[in-house]
Amino acid sequence: MVTERPAMHIVTTPHGDSIHRSPSGQVREVHLSSGATVYHPPGGLRRVELARPDGQVVVASARGHGYVQRPIVVRNTTIIKRTYLQNGVPMARFYRPRMFNGVALFVYRPMRYYRPAFYRWAYNPWRLPVVYVWGWARSPWYGYYGGYFSPYPMYESPSLWLTDYLIAATLESAYQERMSTNSTPTNNYAGGQPITPETKQAIAEEVRRQIDVLRMEQNQVSSSGGSVTTIFSDNAQHVFVANSSYLYNSDAGECAVNEGDVLVMTGAPPANASSADVRALSSRGQDCARGSTVSVPLQDLQEMHNAMMATVDRGLGELQAKQGQDGIPALPQGSIGTIDSPYAAEAQPDESVAAELEGVIKETDRAEQEAIDQVATAASTKLTFSTSGPAQPTLIPGLSTDQAKAIQGEPQRIVEVGNRKIYVYKDLKITFTNGRLTDIE
């Protein structure tokens, strides 16, 4: 049973910003008076979310990564358009708003569908197993995850090929995002266990289910975009591959879910619940432990599912492009090509996305640093801000080395790795990148 999440200690600055700390003193969220919220998940990247009065939402992490969301009207139907920026490349995706248990959700909608014969080909096993060489065995992202994931030696069906495509694309994207922070990532998967064959099979079954959903949607797509339901409406088991970093409560206390972790939901959440209890099928060593029960907000589960659907959708395009090559069987006659959805006419990504993300990151960097400096000044001068927990000096990302030492004291030793310095204390390690605190362990 998942216990209630420990209350955050909240410190409010005179400017109206608030810093939310865990009971151990680590910063988890910073709420800025501008309306932006900054999340600091353990083991993951800082994430900024800003909701604007005009209905736009900006979500940014590392520079060159994130999206700008806005509502648009297509054929008298309001849909959500997101322009993602990944490694500097913009791309548009579409979502339909839906409500479940009083929670607002956005459901991924394909820009284009494939032909019915192609979905049948992708859904069923191949006549003979396929040996396929991916070509990323020596890629930095593959080495970074330290054996957590290995591809199948051969493929009996498209769903197994798409399973490896999904996991690889998720991990590669997350690695590139980490590298965009201009710091050298440390491989911290050494304590974890590889994804088991049973877990990969569970992912493959979810992928196969998604192919069938796309096939049925293509058959019934209409001027309104076809019927749209959430993943919580079918009372079926669903498997999720996390594409980002989150902090949740579990039956063992607070824990992190990071990219590549695998969760399973075995049925619909209770009536009126805004979260669902899921089980961790696979994780790295420092994440929510395999087998633990984790309480996850419905919005986060829907977003994980959206990311999987978008990746599987892209993977189907890769399969179609590679048919008849590198061991992939040729497609049957009449299965090549795509069919536009009602949203295809809006496929052009918003040109301003890069500038908008950069502007939000810069402004949030400045505002968050001001809030951190105010708290640090209060700690050194004995000033007291409004607080819902103990008014005590605390380590906060963004502090200088002198500010951190004023709170924690001199370290037992210092380890230097490139542009990072790791201060080692008896029960604590804090990392500075370019002179600013970036991680607390």
N, C-alpha and C positions, 0 to 999 in steps of 0.2 A: 504494500500500500504506500502511495506517495504521501509523505507528510507535508504539512504546510510549510511554505518557503519562509526562511528566516527574514525578519523585517530588516529593511535597509536603514542605515544611518544617513540622514539627509542634512547637509549643511547648506544654508541659503546665504548668498552674498548680498551686500547692499544694492547691487545692480539688478537683483532679481534672478540671478542664475542659481541653480541648485546642483550640488554634487552628491550622488547617491553611492554610498560605500557599503560593502558587505560587512558582516560582523567581524571579519578578520582585518578590515581596514582597506581592502582593495577597491579601487574605483570601478564601478560597474556601468553607471550612466551619468551623463552630464546634461542637464536640461538648461538650455540657454534662453534668455529673455527674447531672443529673435524668433523663437518657435522651433529651433533646431534641437534635436536630441542626438547625443553622441553616445554610442554603445561601445564598451570595452570588454568584449568577451574574452575569457582566459584562453590563451593559445591561438586566438584569432586576430583578425585585423580590426582596427577601429572602423566603425560604420556610422555615417551621418545620415539622419533622416530629417527632412525639412518639408513641412506642409505649408503651402502658400494660400493666401486668402482666395485666389482665383481658381482653386481646385487642383493646381499643379502640385506634384510631389517630387522631390529630388532625393535620391538615395545614392550616396557616394562613399567609396572606401578609399582605396589607393588611387593616386592620380591616373587618369585614363581608364578608370573602371567605375561603373555605376549606371544609373538610368534616370531619365526625366519622364514623368508620367503625367498625362493630361487626358481629360475626357473629350471625345469627339462624337459626332453624330453621323452614322452611316445608314442610309435607307430608313430614316426615321427611328433608328435604334441607337441608344447611347452605349458606346463601348469605350474601353480604356486602351489608349495607345501608349506604349512605352518605347522610348528610343534608348537602347542600351549602347554603352560604349565599352568595348573590350579590346585592350591593347591599341587604343586609338581608332578602332573601326566601329562606326555606328551601324546599328541594325534595329529595325522596327519589329515589335511583337504586339499582339492584340489579346485582350481579355474581356470577358463579359462579367459584369457585376452580378453577384448573387448573395442572398442572405441564407444563413443556416444557424439555427439556435440564437437568432438575434445578432449574429456576427457577420459583418460585411466581408465578403470574399471576392476575389477576382479569379476567374477560371480561364486558363489558356485556350485560345482559339487559333487554329492553323490559318496561315495566310493562303496556303494552297493545299489541296488534297491530291493524293495519288489515285490512279485508276483502280477500280475494284479488283481486276486481275492481279495487280501488283500487291495489294494488301493480302490477297489469298496466298500468293507466292511467299510473302514475308511472314505469314502466320504459320505455315505448315513446314514440317521438316524437309531438308534437302534429301534427294535420293541417295547420295553418298556423302560421307563426312568430308569436310573441306579443311585443308591445311592453309592457313593464311599468316603471312608475316607482316606485322604492323609497321615496323621500321622505327619505333621509338625506344628500343631497348637501351640505347645509350643516351637518351635525352635526359637533361638535368632533372626535369620534374619526376621522371620515373625513378631515378636514383634517390631523389629526396625522400620519397615515401617508403624507402627502406624495406622492400619486400612485402609491404602491406597488401599490395595487389599484384597478381600475375595473370597474364592472359591464358585462355584455354589453349592446349596444344593443337586442338582441331575443333571444328564446328559442325555439329549435326543439324543445326537449324539457324535461320536468320536471327531468331530471338537471342541465341547464345552469342552470336557475333555482335548484335546490338547491345548486349549486356556489357561486354568488354569495351565497346565504343563509348557507352554511357559513363562507365566508371573512369575510363582514361580521360575523356573530355572534361569531366568534373574535376579530377585531380590536376590536370594540366592547366585548366583555367584558374584554379585556386593558387597554383604555384606561380603563375605569371602575375597574379594580383599581389601575392606576397613580394615578389621581386620588384614590383613597381613602387614599393615603399623605400627603395634605395638602401636597403639593408641586406646583409647576407643571412638567409634563413638557416637555422640550425636544425638538423634532422632530429626531431624528437619523436619519431615513430619506433625507436629501437625497443621500447618496452611493450609495444603492442603485439598482437597476434595477427597473422595474415587473414584475409577474408576466407572463410571456409567454403568448400564446394557446396555445402547445403545452403549457405547464405547467397552464393552466386546463383544457385538454382531458384531461390525465392525471388531474386531480382529478375531473373529471366522470365519467370511466370508473370511478374508484374508488367514487364515489357510486352509480353505476348498479349496480356489483357489490354494494354494501351493500344496496340496495333488493332485489336478487334474493335475497340471504342472508336478509333479513327475511321475504320472501315464502315461502321454503322452510321457514324456522323456523315460521312461522304454520301451515303445513300439517301439521307433525309435532309441534306443541307437545302435551305430555301432562301428566300430573299431576306429573311430575318436572321440567317446564320444557323438555323437548325436548333433543336432543343439543347439546352445546356443544364447540366446538373453538377453538383459538387461531388467530391469523392466520399463524402459522408452520407450520401443519400442511398447508396446501394447496399449498405449493411454487409459489405464484402471485406475480405482481408486486403490490405494495401501495404506495399513495401515502399520505403522512401530511402533514397540516397541523398544525404545532406550535401548541399552545394555551398554552404557558407558556415559561419561560426555563430553559435547560440549558447546561452546560459539558461539551464533549466533546473527544476527540482526533481529529485528521484527518490526512490525508496532508500537510498543511501545518502541523501542530502544533496546539496548543490553539485552540479557537474556540467561539463561542457560537451556540446555536440559540435563537431567540426567536419570540414569537407571530407567526403568519402565514408563517413559513419553511416551505418545502415540501421533503420528502425522499421518495426512492423506494427501495424494497427489491425487487430483481429476482428473488429466490428465497429458499428456506428457509436459515436460518443453518446453519453446520457443526454436526455432531453434537457434543454436550457444550459448545457455545459458549454463554456467558451474554450475548453481545452480537452484533450484526449490523453488517456494513459496508453503509451506505446512501449514496446519492449526493444531494447538495444540488441540487435543481432550481431553487430560487428563494430569495433571501435579501436582507435589507437590506445596505447597504454594509459594516457592521462585523461582520456575522455570518459563519458558515462560508460561504466563497465558493461561488458557483454552480459546479457541476461537481466540487467537491471530494468526496473519499470520507471519510465520517465514521463512527466506531465508536460505536454507540448501544446501551446496555443493552436487553435484550429487555423488561424491565419498563416502561421509558420508551416504547418503541414501542407496546406494548400499551395503555398509558394514553393516548397520542396517538390511537390508533385508537378507544378507548372514547369519548373526547371527541367525535371525529368522528361516531361512530354515534349518540351521544345527541343531537347537534345536528341530524343528518339526520333522526332520528326526530321531533324537535320541528318541523323544517321540513316534514315530511310532514303534520303536523297543521295547520300554517299553510296549506299548499296546499289541504287538504281544506276548511278554513274559508273560504278565499278563492275556491273554485271558482265559476265563473260571474260573477266580479266582476273589475274592473280589467284585463280582457283575458284572465284565466285561463279556459281552456275549462271548460265544465260537466262534471261527472262522469257516467259512465254509470249507469244504474239499478242499484241493488243494491250500490253501492260506498261509500256513506256509512256512517259508524259505526265502532266499534272492538270488539275482542274482548279481554276481560281475560286476562292471563297469570296463572299461579299466584301471582305476587307482588303482584297488584293489591290484595289485602286488606291488605297492609302498607304501602300508599302514603303513610300519614300521616307527615310528617317529624318527627324528634325535636324536641320543643319547646325542649330545653335547648341547642341547637347554638350559638346566638348567645352565650350566657353562657360556654359551654365554650371557644369560640374566643377570646373576649375574655380569659378567664382565662389561657389558655396564652400568648397574645401578651404580656400584662402580665408574667407570671412570666419568660418567656424574655427580654424586654427587660431586666428587672432582672438576671437571671443573666448574660446576655451582656455587659452593661455592666460588671458586677463583674469578669468575666474580662478584658475589655479594659483596665479600669483597673489591674488587677494587672500586666499586661504593660507598660502605659505607665509605671507606677511603676518597674518593673524596668529599663526603658530609661533613665529619668532618674537612677536611683540606682545603676546599674551592677550590679544584682542579676542572677543567672542562673537561669532555670528549666530544667527538663529539656527537651531539644530534639533532634530527629532531623536538624536542618539547622543552618546557621550561626546562632549566637546573636547576632542583630543587631537593633537597633531597627527597627521597621517601621511603616508607616502602616496603620491598621486602622479600618474603619468604626466610628463612635461616638466617636472622639477629639474633644476640644475643639480650638479653633483654637490655643490655646497649646501643647497637647500635640503637635499636628501640627507646629507651627513649631519646637518643640524637637528634633524628629527631622529635618525637611526643611530648616529654615532659612527666612529671609524670602523671600517670592515676588517675582518680577520685577514683577508687577502683580496687582491685584485687580479682578475684575469683579462688580458687584452686580446680581442679577436677582431682584426681589421679596424673598422671605425666604431667598434663597440667595446665597452668596458663592463665587466661583470663584477659587482661588489658582492663578496661572499661573507655572510654572517653565520652565526651558529645555526639558526633555523630559518634562514632567509637568503635568497639571491635576488639582487636587483640589477637590471641591465640598463646601461646608458648608451644611446646611439647619438653620436655627434654632440655629446655633452648634455643630452636631455634624457630623463628617465623614460624608458619605453616598455619595460616588462618587469613584473614582480612575481616571483615564485616562492 
